Amino acid sequence: MTSYSGRTMKCNEDLENERKKCTFDPLELTHLLDGGEDKTKERRDRQQFFLSDAELRDDVPNEYLSHKEKFENSIKKACALFKKVNESSGGGGSVDGYRQVLGGMLGSAVLNDGNPFALHFVMFIPTIMGQGNVEQQAYWVGRAWNCDIIGTYAQTELGHGTFIRGLETTAHYDPKTKEFVLNSPTLTSYKWWPGGLGQTANYAVVMAQLHTKGKCHGIHPFIVQLRDEETHHPLPGIVIGEIGTKLGMNCTNNGYLGFKSVRIPRENMLMKNSQVLEDGTYVKSPSDKLTYGTMMFVRVVLVQDMSSHLSKAVTIATRYSAVRRQSEMKAGQREPQIIDYVTQQYKLFPNIALYFALRFSANWLWEMYNSVTSELESGDLERLPELHAMSCCLKAVATADAAAGVETCRLACGGHGYMTSSNLPCIYGLVTAACTYEGENTVMLLQTARFLMKAWGLAASNQALTPTVAYLRQAVGRGSEGTFEKTMQGLIRAYWQVAAGKIKLCHQDMERRIRGGYSSEDAWNMTSIELVQCAESHCRAFIVEKFAERVSSLETSDALRAVLAQLCELYATYWVLQRSGDFLRFAGAKPQDIEDVQLWMESLLTLIRPNAVGIVDGFDICDEILRSTLGSWDGQVYQRLFDEALKSPLNREPVNMSFKKYMQPLFKSNL
Amino acid sequence: MTSYSGRTMKCNEDLENERKKCTFDPLELTHLLDGGEDKTKERRDRQQFFLSDAELRDDVPNEYLSHKEKFENSIKKACALFKKVNESSGGGGSVDGYRQVLGGMLGSAVLNDGNPFALHFVMFIPTIMGQGNVEQQAYWVGRAWNCDIIGTYAQTELGHGTFIRGLETTAHYDPKTKEFVLNSPTLTSYKWWPGGLGQTANYAVVMAQLHTKGKCHGIHPFIVQLRDEETHHPLPGIVIGEIGTKLGMNCTNNGYLGFKSVRIPRENMLMKNSQVLEDGTYVKSPSDKLTYGTMMFVRVVLVQDMSSHLSKAVTIATRYSAVRRQSEMKAGQREPQIIDYVTQQYKLFPNIALYFALRFSANWLWEMYNSVTSELESGDLERLPELHAMSCCLKAVATADAAAGVETCRLACGGHGYMTSSNLPCIYGLVTAACTYEGENTVMLLQTARFLMKAWGLAASNQALTPTVAYLRQAVGRGSEGTFEKTMQGLIRAYWQVAAGKIKLCHQDMERRIRGGYSSEDAWNMTSIELVQCAESHCRAFIVEKFAERVSSLETSDALRAVLAQLCELYATYWVLQRSGDFLRFAGAKPQDIEDVQLWMESLLTLIRPNAVGIVDGFDICDEILRSTLGSWDGQVYQRLFDEALKSPLNREPVNMSFKKYMQPLFKSNL
């Protein structure tokens, strides 16, 4: 089952032949990725339930509407979707039901450019659950869950993003009335970006600088009502609207928000951790690390999301490359499928490999997150810094690599990839956004680098190291000599050597600069280009190792394992070649080794070639989720491009009004 | 003068301070780039004339309109623009007037997402002039020039782009009626992409396979009427419409076109080169290379265009980075300007350098194009292959580097770069399109590689070499030994060594594969990843050398020359580090050399830092052309972001209709 809307065309022959060539069973891969045959069935049933519903489809594609119409249509569809979630769960809805529908593949099938209610479920409710005390949870989560109120999460301001301490919105406690007074003291203090804030939500969790008894205690969360529950009119003192169009995500209704002495009851401060007593006394949280949880959760989920988006892009580009025939490889012969060009394979297959690399890393991160969070509950904070360091660099590398991968896939489809109907531009819009939100990537890598510099210090002074940096122990006091071994295990070792070599070099450069009279802050800044690179190297070594581990530990048929092992080797060899200078400098590789890895990598492309379509088929992304003229199961690329073009409202009339109104008068005037 | 619409705000203080720090006179740079003080004045006067006109501005920004409204608005503004060109030239218009207004900076200020009439001037008229005989020129160019007719250029089809020989549209000559009969024999033969084809043009130059006397003679150009001149209705047999929305360029009205036995007179075949006589006899062109001219012209212009687009992006990101303050470098101190972070400098300054690199290469290419074309006129085809090879690789490298540069600038602006009002998403849309149009980049690089393989063969057999590949002579028979010298001259030599080393390696790999029994076509395909890379290395060596030559030959003050020399070194050191593996393998660099180049590159960032704003000020791009909330001259970033957001039609009403219509009924039902 690859389409739930009943629309079928005969399959393209080239694509059919590709499917016959496959050496493994794509369905086995599907089950593996879903986590079992029963999970596959469950997912497909859920998709069938939602995607066969005509009410959730558009007559005129979103991209032809005005910005305002897009918003109104997204609210209409989001409401229809909620109704359906409710139906499916037999009333009341379920956390899982909402999550499945709002996030991930299914959500993007219905609302492909964002959902104005997303933050209600993804941030508003979870923040109240994570930061509210028991009474607050009971009151607010109930109301939010019933959708008596719709909330969002207002943190970022015009003047401040990743650097949270710099936020300027203030909440002053007034003990006389037992209220907080919220203000936006400057233009840069206006909240800016929260999804659903523009015209959708009537409540928000607002992050503001808490002032009480003449002292500022830093950023704390407050529940603030924005609009009247009955009329939806903005309340007095609330300055609110949407921030305008963006590169993508134009249906998320991102908004701005200013406060002019807005009063809220004391009870609206979320008080699970810190508290303000009635008289204004501030009671500090036992640990300020307890608020890290939600931020890390979002980053963990992001890595998973990136692999999903990428899987769509590679499915589209791979199928299209099997269908598209172009140019002349040998005189007189039929035009080849472009997937037979090695340069095309070099664009596609490393991104298929990247999908698995991100997917397996996301799994690891999810498991670590869960165990660290449960340790946290029992007061054990030991592994928090390591989780923080890995979530930062994986967030940065996953978003950047996925964005580059999606663009490579788009460009691999030539001009047709530029068409909105390929869906590749929209996927890029969603992926590239993640490079700057939830922690800007360079800042993220520098956070990891700080952890690595500390770890190097511990290694050098022979102190205990946590698992992800244990490899530094061996690197201390060793040079870059050693041999570069051209096996998968040899490559993994080489990746760790590169990371260790770069970390060591950064540490030396920092020390040299400090000895030379620079402050440690200046030395840090001066070394930061290399620090970013060492965090990336660390992350990539980690990804390669986890990929290889996962492949050898999975329970699969030999046929599927062979394919996964090829992809793992492809990821590893590809990045050796991309960073060949590092391997020559730090891992004992010789120029001849690089040439050998090039041949190895090329041989992998040849091995993967017959299975390429089978692998992306195994992702089991139905046509309604792909939403792509170039990527559909049947490969009827040209017919679908044409059919989509006919949906353009401009094509409904033989002559547009602009001819009579503007062109004819001008041209008759005989310029 | 930096704004022509009279809107002024007090300048941001940080930006003012930056301007005071500058060590050279930005106006000198402006004059240098314009080609003299008088040219600067001329350009500014022209901008003043067009950009002070309120009729050419939008009340509601384009991005809020529906696709159809965008088209109608673009026709309205394009017509107003034509009227104004006509006024300015005192009636009749001028080639230069149209070119200045349609292409380049001024055109994009008025119509920022494409102009539906562009191909009329850029392709339709030039093709008739280049490929029509004298009578055809006299008749058609006159009508086109008066805008009695509006034309486009229809080459690309649904199924064929870069590989022109594969086009399927047919033109059969019928000697009985002395007409050509045009047909679209398949769905894939439908024309697809031509700008202005959808609802705008009434004529087109159509490229079709010419059949006469039972024989096919390949692709030839025909003038075909598409729509009635009075009513604008499509003529019988003409199937026409627009292809739908795209990643960008949504005002170019790209169209599709099919023919059902459409008859045109014999005289409508453009016959300057090949001809079909009345009886159907085909007379071949003396050389099929004569048609190359237009294609190369477009590529030459593209390299220039890319530098213009990039100059906007770096202006925006550099000014924003001077205004934006974020995070804490040293405890207790004011938040630093983000331009003081070395990682930020590393994103911005190499792209400032890239602008000059592309600009100077474009100048060189333009000069070569002109001299080769005049040689061509006198029958001398000798330098054509070299011009072809350089225009191909420069097209590919310029578009790819500019696209990456624009995205880096956008991401360097954090979340705000994602806003449409930053103008960075739109600039990216225009630039990335050029990676696949006018010759897909990988195909382009492989064309250059073919030239390089031949050149290596000539060098190895001691035959004459043309100037751009003369360096191969020394590389024959030499290994990769030699020393890597850390001077600018040393780097240039190293770049040539890298290119030669990679070309030699490709040649060896090709030969080894052929000896191993592969056909030369298969060997070519198997070596193609490396072939692409050797074409890129060749191109980059060329760019570095021309950059250095230009800097030393320009007549400037010492202060400006110092700045340009720093940027030249930055470009060179930056790409050594990006491709460090190549320099270690082929140019005798040692690991320590790479560390030294890293320090050299970092020292250049420090030197450029105080002049960064001055340099982009020197580009002299007025606010109306920049169209960016983040990049305006006065640096009032936050106020402008806010002002733009208020223009969103969603912000005109306190409550959107979707609340009463969709949200309230659903939520009242108590999910």
Chai-1 contact restraints between the chains, C-beta under 6 A:
chainA,res_idxA,chainB,res_idxB,connection_type,confidence,min_distance_angstrom,max_distance_angstrom,comment,restraint_id
A,E63,B,T245,contact,1.0,0.0,6.0,A-B,restraint_1
A,Y64,B,H67,contact,1.0,0.0,6.0,A-B,restraint_2
A,L65,B,S66,contact,1.0,0.0,6.0,A-B,restraint_3
A,S66,B,L65,contact,1.0,0.0,6.0,A-B,restraint_4
A,S66,B,S66,contact,1.0,0.0,6.0,A-B,restraint_5
A,H67,B,Y64,contact,1.0,0.0,6.0,A-B,restraint_6
A,K68,B,P649,contact,1.0,0.0,6.0,A-B,restraint_7
A,K68,B,L650,contact,1.0,0.0,6.0,A-B,restraint_8
A,E72,B,S658,contact,1.0,0.0,6.0,A-B,restraint_9
A,I75,B,S658,contact,1.0,0.0,6.0,A-B,restraint_10
A,I75,B,Y662,contact,1.0,0.0,6.0,A-B,restraint_11
A,K76,B,Y662,contact,1.0,0.0,6.0,A-B,restraint_12
A,C79,B,Y662,contact,1.0,0.0,6.0,A-B,restraint_13
A,C79,B,L666,contact,1.0,0.0,6.0,A-B,restraint_14
A,N86,B,L671,contact,1.0,0.0,6.0,A-B,restraint_15
A,G93,B,L671,contact,1.0,0.0,6.0,A-B,restraint_16
A,N146,B,N670,contact,1.0,0.0,6.0,A-B,restraint_17
A,C147,B,F667,contact,1.0,0.0,6.0,A-B,restraint_18
A,C147,B,L671,contact,1.0,0.0,6.0,A-B,restraint_19
A,L158,B,Y638,contact,1.0,0.0,6.0,A-B,restraint_20
A,G161,B,G414,contact,1.0,0.0,6.0,A-B,restraint_21
A,G161,B,G415,contact,1.0,0.0,6.0,A-B,restraint_22
A,F163,B,Q326,contact,1.0,0.0,6.0,A-B,restraint_23
A,F163,B,S327,contact,1.0,0.0,6.0,A-B,restraint_24
A,L187,B,Y638,contact,1.0,0.0,6.0,A-B,restraint_25
A,T188,B,Y638,contact,1.0,0.0,6.0,A-B,restraint_26
A,Q199,B,L650,contact,1.0,0.0,6.0,A-B,restraint_27
A,Q199,B,N656,contact,1.0,0.0,6.0,A-B,restraint_28
A,H232,B,V655,contact,1.0,0.0,6.0,A-B,restraint_29
A,H232,B,F659,contact,1.0,0.0,6.0,A-B,restraint_30
A,H233,B,P654,contact,1.0,0.0,6.0,A-B,restraint_31
A,H233,B,V655,contact,1.0,0.0,6.0,A-B,restraint_32
A,G241,B,N651,contact,1.0,0.0,6.0,A-B,restraint_33
A,E242,B,S648,contact,1.0,0.0,6.0,A-B,restraint_34
A,E242,B,L650,contact,1.0,0.0,6.0,A-B,restraint_35
A,I243,B,A645,contact,1.0,0.0,6.0,A-B,restraint_36
A,G244,B,S421,contact,1.0,0.0,6.0,A-B,restraint_37
A,G244,B,E644,contact,1.0,0.0,6.0,A-B,restraint_38
A,G244,B,A645,contact,1.0,0.0,6.0,A-B,restraint_39
A,G244,B,S648,contact,1.0,0.0,6.0,A-B,restraint_40
A,T245,B,E63,contact,1.0,0.0,6.0,A-B,restraint_41
A,T245,B,T420,contact,1.0,0.0,6.0,A-B,restraint_42
A,K246,B,Y418,contact,1.0,0.0,6.0,A-B,restraint_43
A,K246,B,M419,contact,1.0,0.0,6.0,A-B,restraint_44
A,K246,B,T420,contact,1.0,0.0,6.0,A-B,restraint_45
A,L247,B,Y418,contact,1.0,0.0,6.0,A-B,restraint_46
A,L247,B,P425,contact,1.0,0.0,6.0,A-B,restraint_47
A,Q326,B,F163,contact,1.0,0.0,6.0,A-B,restraint_48
A,S327,B,F163,contact,1.0,0.0,6.0,A-B,restraint_49
A,M329,B,E521,contact,1.0,0.0,6.0,A-B,restraint_50
A,K330,B,E521,contact,1.0,0.0,6.0,A-B,restraint_51
A,V342,B,N525,contact,1.0,0.0,6.0,A-B,restraint_52
A,V342,B,S528,contact,1.0,0.0,6.0,A-B,restraint_53
A,V342,B,I529,contact,1.0,0.0,6.0,A-B,restraint_54
A,T343,B,T442,contact,1.0,0.0,6.0,A-B,restraint_55
A,T343,B,S528,contact,1.0,0.0,6.0,A-B,restraint_56
A,Y346,B,I529,contact,1.0,0.0,6.0,A-B,restraint_57
A,L411,B,C435,contact,1.0,0.0,6.0,A-B,restraint_58
A,G414,B,G161,contact,1.0,0.0,6.0,A-B,restraint_59
A,G414,B,T436,contact,1.0,0.0,6.0,A-B,restraint_60
A,G414,B,E440,contact,1.0,0.0,6.0,A-B,restraint_61
A,G415,B,G161,contact,1.0,0.0,6.0,A-B,restraint_62
A,G415,B,T436,contact,1.0,0.0,6.0,A-B,restraint_63
A,Y418,B,K246,contact,1.0,0.0,6.0,A-B,restraint_64
A,Y418,B,L247,contact,1.0,0.0,6.0,A-B,restraint_65
A,Y418,B,A433,contact,1.0,0.0,6.0,A-B,restraint_66
A,M419,B,K246,contact,1.0,0.0,6.0,A-B,restraint_67
A,T420,B,T245,contact,1.0,0.0,6.0,A-B,restraint_68
A,T420,B,K246,contact,1.0,0.0,6.0,A-B,restraint_69
A,S421,B,G244,contact,1.0,0.0,6.0,A-B,restraint_70
A,P425,B,L247,contact,1.0,0.0,6.0,A-B,restraint_71
A,A433,B,Y418,contact,1.0,0.0,6.0,A-B,restraint_72
A,C435,B,L411,contact,1.0,0.0,6.0,A-B,restraint_73
A,T436,B,G414,contact,1.0,0.0,6.0,A-B,restraint_74
A,T436,B,G415,contact,1.0,0.0,6.0,A-B,restraint_75
A,E440,B,G414,contact,1.0,0.0,6.0,A-B,restraint_76
A,T442,B,T343,contact,1.0,0.0,6.0,A-B,restraint_77
A,E521,B,M329,contact,1.0,0.0,6.0,A-B,restraint_78
A,E521,B,K330,contact,1.0,0.0,6.0,A-B,restraint_79
A,N525,B,V342,contact,1.0,0.0,6.0,A-B,restraint_80
A,S528,B,V342,contact,1.0,0.0,6.0,A-B,restraint_81
A,S528,B,T343,contact,1.0,0.0,6.0,A-B,restraint_82
A,I529,B,Y346,contact,1.0,0.0,6.0,A-B,restraint_83
A,S580,B,G581,contact,1.0,0.0,6.0,A-B,restraint_84
A,G581,B,S580,contact,1.0,0.0,6.0,A-B,restraint_85
A,G581,B,G581,contact,1.0,0.0,6.0,A-B,restraint_86
A,G581,B,L584,contact,1.0,0.0,6.0,A-B,restraint_87
A,L584,B,G581,contact,1.0,0.0,6.0,A-B,restraint_88
A,L584,B,L584,contact,1.0,0.0,6.0,A-B,restraint_89
A,R585,B,P591,contact,1.0,0.0,6.0,A-B,restraint_90
A,P591,B,R585,contact,1.0,0.0,6.0,A-B,restraint_91
A,Y638,B,L158,contact,1.0,0.0,6.0,A-B,restraint_92
A,Y638,B,L187,contact,1.0,0.0,6.0,A-B,restraint_93
A,Y638,B,T188,contact,1.0,0.0,6.0,A-B,restraint_94
A,E644,B,G244,contact,1.0,0.0,6.0,A-B,restraint_95
A,A645,B,I243,contact,1.0,0.0,6.0,A-B,restraint_96
A,A645,B,G244,contact,1.0,0.0,6.0,A-B,restraint_97
A,S648,B,E242,contact,1.0,0.0,6.0,A-B,restraint_98
A,S648,B,G244,contact,1.0,0.0,6.0,A-B,restraint_99
A,P649,B,K68,contact,1.0,0.0,6.0,A-B,restraint_100
A,L650,B,K68,contact,1.0,0.0,6.0,A-B,restraint_101
A,L650,B,Q199,contact,1.0,0.0,6.0,A-B,restraint_102
A,L650,B,E242,contact,1.0,0.0,6.0,A-B,restraint_103
A,N651,B,G241,contact,1.0,0.0,6.0,A-B,restraint_104
A,P654,B,H233,contact,1.0,0.0,6.0,A-B,restraint_105
A,V655,B,H232,contact,1.0,0.0,6.0,A-B,restraint_106
A,N656,B,Q199,contact,1.0,0.0,6.0,A-B,restraint_107
A,S658,B,E72,contact,1.0,0.0,6.0,A-B,restraint_108
A,S658,B,I75,contact,1.0,0.0,6.0,A-B,restraint_109
A,F659,B,H232,contact,1.0,0.0,6.0,A-B,restraint_110
A,Y662,B,I75,contact,1.0,0.0,6.0,A-B,restraint_111
A,Y662,B,K76,contact,1.0,0.0,6.0,A-B,restraint_112
A,Y662,B,C79,contact,1.0,0.0,6.0,A-B,restraint_113
A,L666,B,C79,contact,1.0,0.0,6.0,A-B,restraint_114
A,F667,B,C147,contact,1.0,0.0,6.0,A-B,restraint_115
A,N670,B,N146,contact,1.0,0.0,6.0,A-B,restraint_116
A,L671,B,N86,contact,1.0,0.0,6.0,A-B,restraint_117
A,L671,B,G93,contact,1.0,0.0,6.0,A-B,restraint_118
A,L671,B,C147,contact,1.0,0.0,6.0,A-B,restraint_119
